Amino acid sequence: MNLDLFNNLGKNISSNSSNNFIDNFINELKNFLDKNSNSLYTLDRFEGDFAILENRNTKKMTDIPISNIPSNAKEGDILKLSNGSYVIDYKETNIVSNRIRDKMDNLKKLK
């Protein structure tokens, strides 16, 4: 998601008071941060001292120090960023695990 602030900068300053412009900017920034802070990540793999995470929305891969994820996290777990820390989303991990297990069971039935 891109912030519209820079696209609308001139329009907002000329048509709104500076206080209204600042309020709009704060609201837009808050919405942007709220949407991105709720992102879910799949723990794809470990490489050295890093955990490789895949953003489930954007599919972008990110490497973060292993020390920034829970010590009991394992490949395939779903993590969410909450208040600046990665935590395991057990509910989402179970949903994804069950979906994968069901697909594998269906494939076995086709043999």
C-alpha positions in Angstrom: 0.0 0.0 0.0 1.4 3.4 -0.9 0.6 6.5 1.0 -1.3 9.0 -1.0 0.3 11.9 0.9 2.9 12.7 -1.7 0.6 12.4 -4.6 -1.8 14.9 -3.0 0.6 17.1 -1.2 0.0 20.3 -3.3 -3.7 19.8 -3.5 -4.0 19.3 0.3 -2.0 22.3 1.2 -3.7 24.6 -1.1 -7.3 23.5 -0.3 -7.0 22.7 3.4 -5.7 24.5 6.4 -2.3 23.3 7.7 -4.0 21.8 10.8 -6.4 19.8 8.6 -3.5 18.7 6.4 -1.6 17.5 9.5 -4.7 15.6 10.8 -5.2 14.0 7.4 -1.5 12.9 7.3 -1.6 11.5 10.8 -4.8 9.5 10.0 -3.4 8.2 6.8 -0.1 7.2 8.4 -2.0 5.5 11.3 -4.1 3.5 8.8 -1.0 2.5 6.8 0.8 1.3 9.9 -2.3 -0.5 11.3 -2.7 -2.4 8.0 1.0 -3.4 7.8 1.5 -4.2 11.5 -1.2 -7.0 11.2 0.7 -8.7 8.4 1.1 -12.5 8.7 4.3 -14.2 7.8 5.2 -17.9 7.1 8.4 -19.0 8.7 9.9 -20.5 5.5 13.3 -21.6 6.7 16.4 -20.9 8.8 19.7 -19.8 7.2 22.5 -19.4 9.7 21.5 -16.8 12.3 18.5 -15.7 10.3 14.9 -16.8 9.9 13.5 -16.3 6.4 9.9 -15.1 6.5 7.4 -14.8 3.7 4.8 -12.1 4.0 1.5 -13.9 3.3 -0.1 -10.9 1.6 2.8 -9.6 -0.6 4.8 -12.8 -0.9 7.9 -10.7 -0.1 10.7 -12.6 1.6 12.3 -11.0 4.6 15.3 -12.2 6.7 15.3 -11.4 10.4 17.7 -12.4 13.2 16.6 -15.6 14.8 16.7 -13.8 18.1 13.6 -11.8 17.0 11.3 -14.8 16.7 10.0 -17.1 19.5 12.5 -19.8 20.4 9.9 -22.5 19.8 9.1 -21.3 16.3 9.5 -23.9 13.5 9.4 -23.9 9.8 5.8 -23.6 8.5 4.6 -21.6 11.6 2.6 -18.5 10.9 4.0 -15.4 12.7 2.4 -12.0 13.2 4.1 -8.8 14.0 2.5 -7.5 17.2 3.8 -4.4 19.0 7.2 -4.7 17.3 7.6 -8.4 18.1 7.0 -11.6 16.1 4.7 -14.0 17.8 3.3 -17.4 16.7 -0.3 -17.2 15.5 -1.3 -20.7 16.6 -4.8 -20.4 15.3 -3.7 -19.5 11.8 -0.9 -22.1 11.9 -3.5 -24.8 12.6 -5.7 -23.6 9.8 -2.9 -23.7 7.3 -1.6 -27.0 8.6 -5.0 -28.6 8.3 -5.5 -27.2 4.8 -2.1 -28.7 3.7 -2.9 -32.0 5.4 -6.3 -32.2 3.6 -4.7 -31.5 0.3 -2.1 -34.2 0.9 -4.8 -36.6 1.8 -6.7 -35.8 -1.3 -3.6 -36.4 -3.4 -3.1 -39.8 -1.8 -6.7 -40.7 -2.7 -5.9 -40.0 -6.4 -3.2 -42.7 -6.6 
